[in-house]
Amino acid sequence: MSSARALAAAAMTLVASCGFHLRGEPEVGVRKLFISAAVPSSVQADIRRTLANGPTRLVTTAPEAEAHLHILQEGREKTVYTVTGTGRVYEFQLRLFVRYELVVPGREEPVIAPTDVETRRLITYSATAPTAKEAEEQLLYKDMQVDLARQILRHIAAVKPEI
């Protein structure tokens, strides 16, 4: 048993020494951020949730913020992706897209011009389990929302020196 512990300890030391660490929450690099949306946005809610535990403070008005993240558009699409030889739907493609910009008070041009991000997932169709497939679809959309929220936050972190 002690050799297994020694092996595990050696593996942990190797992993730690190479600089490996879990990704964790994205570091935005903005102390005060105001977030608004022109349309109802589920991605905005995920961005707020992600930033709630980090060093970035979400403020309630644009003038007190260092930067203003504005969600311009958000939408979902579900299209037929694959059809069987008998003409039945086999797979659907789910698409979630967001258009956003990042503005800094006092600057005329946005730091991040209106930018589109999207993610897609495939889901199989089953006529025998429509309720289960609907629940799976909602879980996929939730995962897509989190993915887009993190992409947006990483983009903001990348332009941090310009803020």
N, C-alpha and C positions, 0 to 999 in steps of 0.2 A: 504494500500500500504506500509506503514511503517513496518508492521509486516513481509511482504515478504522481505523487505530489511534487516531487523534484522535477519531473518532466513538465508538469503544468506550470510550475514556477519559472522554469527556464523559457517556456513558450511565452509566458506573459512578459518576461524581461525582454525577450527578443522583439515582441510586438511593440512594447513601450519604447524601446531604444530606437526603433526605426521611425518614430514620429507619428505612428498611427494613433488616431483618436476618432471617436464617433463624430459624425457631422454636427449633430445638435441643431439648435435653432439658428437661423441665419443672423449674422451680425450686420445691422443696417448702417451704423455709423452716424445716425442723425439723433440728436438729443431730444428734439421736440418735433413731432410729426402730426399734421392735420390730415385726416382722410375724409374724402367726400365722394359721393357717387351721384351721377346724373340719373341713374336708373336703380331700381332695387338690385342689390349685389350680394350674392352669397360669398363671393371671393373676398369682398371687403370685410365681411364678418370673420373669415378665416385669417386675414391679415391682422385684424385687431386682436384676435385670440392668440396668434403667434407672438405678437409684440407685447402682449400684456405681461409676460414674465421676464422680459429682457430690459436692457438699460434705456431703450427708447421710450419716452413718455408721450402718450397720445394726448393731444390738447383739443379743446372744444371749439376753438376759433382759429381761423387762418392767420390773423395778424400776430398771434403769439407763437407761431410755429417757425422753425427753421426751413421747413419744406412742406409743400402741400401735394399729397398724392390724390389725384382726381381720377376716379373710375368713370370713363366716358361712355362705355358700352359693355354689356355682358349678355351672352346668349347661349342657348343650348340647342343642339340639333340631334335628331335621331333619324338615320337614313338606312334603307335596306343596303346591306353590303354583299351578302352572298345568297343566292337562290339555288335550291336543289334542282336536280334533273326533272323532277315532277312539278316544278314551279312553286314550291313552297319556300317561304323565307327560312333560311338557316342561321344567318347572322345579321345583326344590326351594328352600325357604327354610331357610337355616341361621340359628340363633339362639344366641347366647352370652349368658348373664346371670350377674351377680355381685351378691351382697348383702354389704355390709361396714359396719363402723362404726369410728370413731376415738375412742379413749379416752385421756384424760390422767390419769396417776397422781395420786391425791389429789382428784379430782373425782368427784362422785357420778353426774352425768349425762354421757353421751358428748358430745364436741364435735361429732361428726357422728353423729346417731342412725342406726340401721340404715337403710341406703339401698340401693336397687336401681338398677343400671345394666345396660343391655343394648345389643347391636348385632345387626343382621341383615344378611345378604347373600343374594343370589339366585345359584343355579348351575343351568345347563342340564343336562339329562340326555341321555346318549348311550349307547344299547345297544351301539354298535359300538366304543366306547373306554372300557370301565368302569374300567380301571386308571388311565388318564389323568385321568378325572373324579374318581376317588378321591384322586389326588395333588393335583388342583386344590382339592378340598374341604379337604384338610389345610392347604394354603397359605392358603386363605380363613380357616380357623379360627385359624391363627397370626396373621394380620393382625388379626383381630377381638380376639385376646388382647392384642396390643400396643395397639390402640385403647382397650380398656377400662382397661388399666394406666395409660395416659396420662390418661384421663378422671378416674380415681381420684386420681392425683397432682395434677392441676389443682384438684380439689375440696379436697384437703388444703391446697394452697397458698392457696386462697381463704379458708380459715378460720384461717390462720396467726396473725393477731392474737389469736385467742381461746386459743391454746395457751400 
